[in-house]
Amino acid sequence: MRWFGLVLALVLAGPVRAEEEVLDVARATVTLQDGRTVAVSEGCWLSTQRCVDTAREVRRLHAENEELRQHAGDVPLVKVLVSLALGVGLGFTVAQLIR
């Protein structure tokens, strides 16, 4: 019966566009599992499989991001200063050669 209510709400909702597993909704009235009704305006609903895939991808990206953060480490100040000195020296040498 809940599915019938959802389908009826979508039919009465107005302009709706569905592409693959995504449902674009202009406005609708949805009946929740506990019996409450909620008015929805301008939204996007995903299929169950799309939600599961998205959650899996988010978990994978979080894990990858954490791994990259652990491996990044901090650049020691000595390396920064040596690189800066070499860059300034090289720039000065090139400027002298061009003159």
VEXKEDREN-763577 format. One record per residue (C-alpha): residue in one letter; x, z, y. Coordinates in steps of 0.5 Angstrom, whole numbers, padded with zeros to 4 digits, always signed. Layout:
N
aXZY;...
***
This chain:
99
m+0000+0000+0000;r+0006+0001+0005;w+0008-0006+0004;f+0002-0008+0006;g+0002-0004+0012;l+0009-0007+0014;v+0006-0014+0013;l+0000-0013+0017;a+0004-0010+0022;l+0009-0016+0022;v+0003-0021+0022;l+0000-0017+0028;a+0007-0016+0032;g+0007-0023+0035;p+0013-0028+0035;v+0018-0026+0029;r+0024-0030+0027;a+0027-0029+0020;e+0034-0032+0019;e+0036-0030+0012;e+0036-0023+0011;v+0035-0021+0018;l+0028-0020+0021;d+0028-0021+0029;v+0022-0017+0032;a+0019-0018+0039;r+0014-0012+0038;a+0010-0008+0032;t+0007-0002+0029;v+0010+0001+0023;t+0008+0006+0018;l+0013+0011+0016;q+0013+0014+0009;d+0011+0020+0011;g+0005+0017+0014;r+0007+0017+0022;t+0006+0010+0026;v+0011+0008+0030;a+0011+0003+0036;v+0017-0002+0036;s+0019-0007+0041;e+0025-0012+0041;g+0029-0010+0035;c+0032-0013+0029;w+0031-0011+0021;l+0035-0012+0016;s+0034-0013+0008;t+0036-0007+0004;q+0042-0011+0001;r+0044-0013+0008;c+0044-0006+0010;v+0048-0004+0004;d+0053-0010+0005;t+0054-0008+0012;a+0055+0000+0010;r+0060-0002+0005;e+0064-0007+0010;v+0064-0001+0015;r+0067+0004+0010;r+0072-0001+0009;l+0074-0002+0016;h+0074+0005+0017;a+0079+0006+0011;e+0083+0000+0014;n+0083+0003+0021;e+0086+0010+0018;e+0091+0006+0014;l+0094+0002+0020;r+0094+0009+0024;q+0098+0012+0019;h+0103+0007+0019;a+0103+0005+0026;g+0107+0012+0028;d+0110+0013+0035;v+0116+0009+0038;p+0122+0014+0040;l+0123+0014+0047;v+0131+0012+0046;k+0128+0005+0043;v+0124+0004+0049;l+0130+0006+0054;v+0135+0001+0050;s+0130-0005+0050;l+0128-0004+0057;a+0136-0004+0059;l+0137-0010+0054;g+0132-0013+0058;v+0134-0012+0065;g+0141-0014+0063;l+0139-0020+0060;g+0135-0022+0066;f+0140-0020+0071;t+0145-0025+0066;v+0141-0031+0066;a+0139-0030+0074;q+0147-0030+0075;l+0148-0036+0071;i+0142-0040+0074;r+0146-0039+0081;
***
